[in-house]
Amino acid sequence: MRKRIASAFATAALALAGAAVVAPPAAEAGPSGGGHSQDKVMAYFADWDVYARNYHVKDIETSGSAAKLTHLNYAFGNVTGGGCAVGDPWADHDMPYDATMSVSGQADSAEPGALHGSFNQILQLKKLNPKLKVLWSFGGWTWSAGFTEAAKNPAAFAESCYNLVNDPRWAGVFDGIDVDWEYPNACGNTCDESGPKAFTALVKALRAKFGHQLVTAAITADGSKNGKIDATDYAGASRYLDWYNVMTYDYFVAGGQPTGPTAPHSPLRSYAGIPTAGFYADAAIQKLRHQGVPSSKMLLGLGFYGRGWDGVTQKQPGGTATGPAPGTYEAGVEDYKVLKTTCPANGKIAGTAYAKCGSQWWSYDTPETASAKAGYAKSQGLGGVFAWELSGDTANAELLRAIAGRC
């Protein structure tokens, strides 16, 4: 299996700007399909979790996460040739599960053509949790380059995606589609120059094809002046979407700034000495709102992982480093479930936590800060919260329980 970047998200240094905290408007236009309750708790499950991480759909149930979730996003489907494609056939629908690993406690059928893999496990999960809605997310950091071609013929893209999401082979698994384009008319892993209206045309075509099924999108949280939010008409596109997953994390990472300054990767608010003005969650939320995106159509993002540096001597943010801290799967990245014991949080700033242990410096959310962020989302009238991604949480879903308790 080829190596893939196991994270949908990354950031690059952008122009500086700030944003003030303001109260949400007294009234806003409702979603296109009617009103939305402000209690969504969504999390991503990544197809690669079933390999080295040994995290399976069954773990969503046994951890207690399934009972707390309203929505689950399955990541990722590929975007290639102007359409949608299966991301990992083995993990998605071919890998057989025995009775011990299965959600239902029964081994997968050996009948020719029987559905296997995580898709079949999701079907079983939905039987136990009938209110749970599942979306198939396409793109991500690695596969967003395909959206540039897709944007040339939105109708053909929508047709392809609809046929794949609703393929009879896995009928009943998905309740809609999530588009994770990083980033329209801006640069991520690659650069797109489709123009500020391309994203709107794409999601408009998806809405026309998917009808009453869910259509959502994961979007940038770059609140800086002339940054990624300003590159696309997110307000116009929001008319065709049920909601946005605003990726309010990965603002400051060792991969981009290996020598520092150390900074929390998911600050809720600004703080004195923040390396880039506008690189914090509230700046993005206020910018999107001021541009016309309804508060109820925004979900606040949380990371179930930390970002870290090594060679650090200063406890407070702003210190110098020698490079990314060692991580289990990727340098500079580690799951919350690991960090909570190997490098416990011993400081807080800007609504998130950080830890200095030995020469390492990490920032991540704890149950306390995650709960507070969910409280912020509620106070701002947002549609709810979401997390990237479930395998980073503890076996008893500490972070997700903390979030759900405030929604």
N, C-alpha and C positions, 0 to 999 in steps of 0.2 A: 504494500500500500504506500502510495506516495506520501511524503510528509506534507502536512498542511499547517498553516498557522491556526492554532487552536484558540483564537480569540477573534471576535468579530470587529474588534475596536482598536483604533490607534489614533494618535493625534500628532500634529505637526505645529511648529511655532508659527504664530500668526500675528497680525497687527494688534496693537493694544487699544483697549477701551474698557469702560466700566458700565455698570448698570445698577440703578438704585432699587431697593426693595419697595414695592408698592402693593397696596391691597388689591385684590381682584375686583373687576367691575361688578356692579350690583346685578347686572343681567347680561347674558350673552346669548347669541344664537345657538339653538340646539343642534345636535348632530343631524346629518341628512336623513337618517332613518328614524328620527324620533329621539326622545330624551335618553341620556345615559346616566346610570347611577354612578356616584363617585366612590366606588368601592372595589375597583378592579385590583386583583392581586395576580400578576402574571409572572412567569419565570420561563427562561429558556432551558431546553434540554438539547445538548449537542450530540450529534450522531457519533462522534468520535469518543464520547464518554464510555462506550461499551468496551473499549480496548484497554489501554494502559490504566485508565482511571477505574476500571471495573465498576462503573456506576451504570445501572440499568433502570429501565422503566419501573421494575418492581421496587426499586429503592425510593421512587417518588411516593409509592404507597406506604411502604413500611416505615419511612421516616416521619410520616404524618404530613408531608408536604401536599399531597393530593387533596386532603381534606381542607386545606387552607387556600388552595389556588382556585381562582375563577377561570383562568386561561393558562394554557401551556403553548409555548412556541417551540416547534421542532426545527432545529438548525443543523445543516443548511441544505437547501436545494441549490443546484447550480444554475447560472444564467449564461447560456452559451448559444451561439447561432441564432440570436434574436428571440430565443424562447426559454422556457423553463425545462430543467432536466433533473433527474434523480442525482443526488450528491454522492451517495455511497450505497450502491445496491445491496452489498452484503449486510451492512449494519441496518439499513433501512427496511428491507423486506425479504432477505434470503437467509440470514443467520438463524438456525434452529435453536429453540430454547427447550431445555429439559424441565421436568416438573419442579426441581428445586429453584430454578432461576425464573420461572414463569410467574406472572402476576396471579394467574388463576390457580396455580398449583398443579397444572396439568401440562404434560409435554405437548409440543407442537405436533400437529397432524403430519403424518408421513405421506399423505395422499398427494399425488402429482398436482402441482398448481396451487397447493395450499399456501396461504400467506404466513410468512415467518417474520423474523426480525423485530425491530422496535415498533413497526407499524402494527403488527398483530398484538404486541404487548400493550400498545396504546388503546387498541380496541377493548382489551380486557380491563384496562384501567378505567375507561369510560363507563363500562358496565358497573363497576363498583362506585363510580362517582359520576352519576348521570348529568349533573349540572356543569361538569367541566367541559369547556370548549377548547379545541385544539386547532392551532394554525400552523401551516407549513411556511417557514421563513426561507426566503431565497436571496442569495447574494452573500452578504458579509464582507469582511475585509478582503479576503482572498479572491472572491468571485464577483466582485462588483464591476470589474472591467466589462463584463458582458452587457451591462445596462446601456452602455453607449450605443451598441448595435441594436438593442431592443427598442431604444427610444426612437429609432428611425421608422419603426412601424408598430406603434402601440397596440393597434387592433390585433395584429398577428401575435404579438407577445401575449396579450391577454387571452387569446384563444388557446395558445399553447399551454399557458399556466393553468387555465381552467380545466382543460382536458387531463392534465397530469394530476392536479390536486384532487379531482373527482374521478380518477381512474377506477373502473369497476373492481380491479384487483384489490384495492384497499378501500372499498366503499365504507363510509361511516367513520373513517379515521379523522378526517379533517373537516373543520367548520368554516374554513376560509384561508386566506393567504396573507402573509406578512412580507413586505418588501424592504430589504435592508441594503439600500444603495448608498455606498460610501465612496464618493459623495456626488450628487448631481451638480454639474457645472462647477466642480471644484476638484481638489486633489485629495486622494487617500492613498491606497496602495498604487493606484494609477490615477491619471488626471482625466477628467471628463470636460468636454467643451460643447455639450449639447444645447446650452442656453438655459436661461432662467425659467422658461416655460415647459421644458421637456419633462420634468418630473410631474407636473400637473397633467400633461397630456397622457402620460403613462398610467397614472392612477385613475384618471377619468375613464380610460379604456378598461381597466380592471374592474371598476365599479359597474360599468355597463354590462360586462360579461358575467361577473359573479353575482349580480343582483343583490339579494338580501343576505348572502353569505358575508362573513366578516372580511373586510379589507383594511389592513393597518400598515404602518410603515415605521421602521426604526430610523431616526434621523440624528443629525449632528446636534451637539449641545455647545457649539462654539459661540459664545456670547460676545466676542470681540468685535470691534468696529471693522466693517468691511470683511468680515470673516465668512465662514461657510453658511451660516444662516442667511446672510445677506445675498448669497449667490443664487438662491432659488426662491421661487414664490411659494413658500410653505403655507401661507395663509390661503392662497387660491386653491392649492391642492387639498387642503384640509376639508373642503366641501365634499369631496368624494371618498373620504376616509372615515372609518369609525373612530380611530384615534392614532396618535403618534406615540411611539416609544422614544422618549428623548434620552439619548445616551449620555447621561450626566456623570461620566467617569472617564478615566484615562486622560485627564487633562495634563498631568505631569508624570512622565515615565522615564525610567533610567535608560531605556533604549534610545530615547531621543536626546536626553541630557545626561550622558554617562558620568560626567564629573560634577553633576549637580547644577543648580542648587537643589537640595532635597525639598520636596513639596508634596502635599497630599494629592493623591490622584483623583479624589472625588470630593473636593470642597463644596459645601452647600452654599457658603457665602464667601465674600472676599475677606482678606485679612492684610494687615500691614506687612509688606514685603512679598506679596504674591508675585511670582515671576512674570505672569502675563495677565494684564487687566482683562476682565471679561471671561476668564477661564474658571468659571464656577457655576454651579447649577442654577442659582437664582437669576444670574445674568441671562442665561439662555431662556429660562421660563418667561422672564419679563420681556425679553426681546421678541419672542414668538407671540406672546400675548399682545404686545403693542403693535405688531404687524398684522394682527387680526385672527390669530389662531385661538379658538375658544379654549378656555381653561379646562373645560370638561373633556376636551379632546387631546389632553396631554397626560402621559404617565411619566412619573419621575423614575429614573433609573438608578439602581444600586448595584454595586459589584460584590459578589461573594468571594472575593480574592483581594490580595494586597499587591502593591507595587513597591519595590525596594531597591536600595543602593547599598554598596559595600564600601569599606574604607572610610567610614564616616566617624568623626569624633564629636560632633555637636549634636546634642539631643533635640533641640528645637529645630523646626524647619529652617531652611536657608543655608545648611551646611554644605561643604564640599565632599566629593566622593571620588573613588577610583574606578567605579564601574557598577554595573548591575549586581545585586545580591544573588547568590545561587538560588535556583528554584527547581522544583521537582521535574517540571516539564519544559520550562523556559526560563532563562536567566531574567531576573528582575520581577518575576511573577510567582506568587504562591497562594494556595487555597487558604481561605479563612480557617477551615478546620485544622490546618497544620499550624498556622501562625498563632492561633489562640493559645497554644501550649509552648511552641518553640520560641516565640517572641511576643509575649503578652503586651497589649496596649498599655502604655504608661504616660500618655499625653493626649490632649484633644485640641483641635484648632478648626475653626471655620465649619463646625458642625460634623466633623469626622474625627477619627482617631489616628494616632501614630504610635510607633514603638521604636525605641533605641535599645538594642541588645548587642553587646560586644561592639563590633565594628559595623554592624548592619543597622539600617534604618528603613522601617516599613510604614506604609500608611494603608489603613483598611477600616471598614466599618465593623463595629461590634453590635451586639443586640441593642445596646443602649443608643448608639448613634443611628442605627438603622430604624429603630422605633421613632426617634425624633425626626428623621427625614420623612417617614410616613406621616407623622403629625404635621410637618410642614406642607406636604402635598394636600392633606385634608384642609388645612387652614387656607390654602391658596385656591381651593375649589377645583383642584386637578381631578382627573378621572381615576386616579389611583397610582399604583407603583408597579415596577417590574424589576426583575433581577437577572443578571448574567453571572453565572448560570448555576443550576442546581447542584452539580457535583462538588462545588466548592464549600457547601454548607456542611454542618455536622450531621452525624447519623440520625439525630433526632431533630434536625431542621431548626436549629437555634435562631438563625437569622430570619428565615421565612416566618416563623412563629412570631417573632418580634414585630415584623412588618405587618402581618395580618392582624395583630392585636390592636393596631391603631387605625385600621381601615374600616 
